[in-house]
Amino acid sequence: MEKFPVIDLEKLNGGERAVTMEMIRDACENWGFFELVNHGISHELMDTVDRLTKGHYKGCMERKFKEMVASKGLEAVQSEIDDIDWESTFFLRHLPVSNLSEVPDLEEDYRKVMREFALEIEKLAEQLLDLLCENLGLEKGYLKEVFYGSKGPTFGTKVSNYPPCPNPELIKGLRAHTDAGGIILLFQDDKVGGLQLLKDGKWIDVPPLRHSIVINLGDQLEVITNGKYKSVEHRVIAQTDGNRMSIASFYNPGSDAVICPAPALLEKEEKAAEKGAAYPKFVFEDYMKLYAGLKFQAKEPRFEAMKAMESTIAAGPIATA
């Protein structure tokens, strides 16, 4: 079986840069996922985030989750449940405007640490977008520019816990889906697994690795690369023992950003007598409205629906400088 791609980002700074860039390219084209080690985020900061997130779940979220489970009778289900997930979550918004000071029940030290962690993740996301540009032969900064829109990117974090589940064969931790946005950076539990991606018709485990950041590509990068890179279906399998922590940060286009296949890539494809634009042009916010109701369904009909709307968009060219 192929090995899940684990990439040492530190190797970009030495003689192994070309090999490392090739590993990133292969992961983007053939997996839609990869795991980063030596990514520049301090292990001490990650350990603090881990400790405070688990403490917050125990102190604030666990009781609410148990009440929800009891109210819906989820512990006694006899048949498969396909309209709810076995997860406890809350959301933090960082850009364009932070809501960190407004989220209830967060200790002040937790807010401070999550603010610091978000800045590190944002930096890493932007570094990765430039590495993708380099691999794609796009001008440096192109993807950041496309994501910017008029107010900057949308950037937020979903903090989740997947508690022990008595019937994991009947209820998923998180049902299978692709992510709607741009690039996703996940800090996951290093002991309790459960995240899987779909590759060549088989579900493959994403290995829990201490101090790693798991990267996956969203639907918008599939559109911008005209299908060269793919967003990949993934899910979380609930476990009978162990509580899995998941901190997923979504670096997405701004709400009014216009998304379409990169003209420079289309030009290359035309010269090579390959396909033209296979993907639509749309405003990111319109895609998100559609995604909200269709998250757990196939992505292709979403792209088709945006194609049908395409003629209504009178967008000017995207600046790339």
Number of C-alpha atoms within 10 A of each C-alpha: 4 5 6 15 18 19 21 15 18 15 16 14 9 9 9 11 14 12 12 19 19 12 17 26 19 17 21 24 16 15 22 23 25 21 25 21 17 15 18 13 17 12 13 10 16 18 13 16 20 20 12 19 21 18 13 16 21 11 11 13 18 15 12 12 19 14 11 13 14 12 10 10 10 19 14 11 13 9 10 12 13 12 9 12 16 23 19 19 15 11 16 21 18 22 18 14 11 13 13 17 12 9 12 8 10 16 10 10 11 18 17 13 15 22 16 13 18 19 12 16 24 19 13 17 22 16 14 17 20 19 18 23 18 16 15 15 12 18 13 16 18 20 22 21 18 22 25 19 21 12 15 19 23 22 25 23 22 15 20 21 24 25 22 17 22 16 18 15 14 15 23 25 24 20 19 20 19 21 22 25 25 26 25 24 23 22 24 26 22 16 13 17 21 19 21 18 23 17 14 9 7 9 14 17 17 19 21 19 18 15 22 24 25 23 22 25 25 25 23 26 26 24 25 24 23 23 17 14 25 23 27 23 21 23 19 22 23 29 22 13 11 14 19 24 24 21 21 20 25 27 26 26 28 23 21 18 24 22 22 23 21 18 16 14 19 19 14 13 15 13 10 9 9 11 11 14 21 14 20 20 21 24 20 22 15 14 20 16 10 15 17 10 9 14 17 17 15 13 19 11 11 19 20 13 13 19 16 12 14 14 11 9 11 8 11 7 8 16 9 13 8
